[in-house]
Amino acid sequence: VQLQAYGGGMVQAGGSLRLSCTASGSVFGINDMGWYRQAPGKEREFVAEITESGATNYVDFVKGRFTISKDNVKRRVYLQMNGLKPEDTAVYYCHDTNSNSWGQGTLVTVSS
């Protein structure tokens, strides 16, 4: 599975961004997909996931602000990020659980 993430950028605190990840090379609809992030000097951490059936799970510090969704026809997974905070600054990666594949990452920078 090949994953390509995009949609990052620079926003002010309180702003919004939508990240997208396009998957190729597999039957996308049967895979569990997730978003992770890695801030400078920190380890990569889990952000959100969506299962093949559409069930979602979030880490506590993004609940109520971020929403993960997917489009099986387009083979894309999205991360809508609202109410961004400076501490959300990181490189965001999409991940395919079944194949343990990672996208190249997209940088999100939130200024105060």
N, C-alpha and C positions, 0 to 999 in steps of 0.2 A: 504494500500500500504506500502510495506517495501522497504526502500532504503538503499543501501550500497555504500558509496563513498570510493574511494581509488585513489592512484596515487600521493599523496603528497610527499614531501621530502625537501631536502636542496639543493639549487642551488646558484650560484653566480649571482650578478646583470648582467642583459643582457641575462641570460639563459632562458631555456624553460622547461615547464612541461605540461603534459596532465593529467587532472583529469578525472576519469570515475565514473559513478554512475549507478548501476544496480537496476532496479525496478522489484518488484515481487508483485503478489497479485492483479493485475488489468489489464485491457486492456490498455497497455502502450500507444499504438498509439493514444489514444484520449485525453491524458492528456497534459496540459501545464506544462513544467518543468523549473526549474530555479536553478541558483547557487547564493549563498549568502556567505558572509565571516564575520568573527568576529576577529578583531585584539585584542591583549591584552589590557584590560582596556577600550575597546570601545564597542559600541553596534553593533549588527549584521546589515549588510548592504547588499543591493541588488547589484549583480554584472551583471548578464545576465539572459535572459530567452529565451525559444524557445516554440512556440505554437504548437498545434496539427498539424496545417497546415504547420509548418516549418518557420514561421516568427520569426525574432529574434529582441531582444532589449538589449542594453547595457547601463550601466552607463558610464558617460562621461570619467572617468579616466581610463577606460580599452579599450575604442574604438580604433581600429587600432592595438591593442596588443593581445586581447583575442578573441577567436572564440568559440561559442557554437554550438554544433551539436548533432544529435541523430541518433540512429539506432533502428527503431521500431521492427525489427525482433529480435535483441539481447536484446531489452528492456533496452537500455543504453543511457545515455546522457553524452556528453563529454564537457570538457572545455580545449581547447588548449590555453596555456598561453605562449606568447613570450615576449621578452623584459622585463623580470621581474625586478622589482625594490624592494629595501628594504621595501618600504611602502606597498608592496603587501603581506608582511608577515602576515599570519592569518590562522585561521582554516576555511576551506571552506566546506560549506554544500550544498547538493542538496535538492531540495524541489519540491514536487508535489503539484501544485496549487489546483487541484480539491479535493484532500483528505486532504490537509494541512499537509502532512506527511514530516518529515525531516529525512535525513540520519544522521549517527553518526559523520560526519565531518572528514576531513583529513587535516593534518597540512602542510602548505607550509611555508618554511623559506627561505628568500632571504638575502644573505650576501652581504655586500658592498665591 
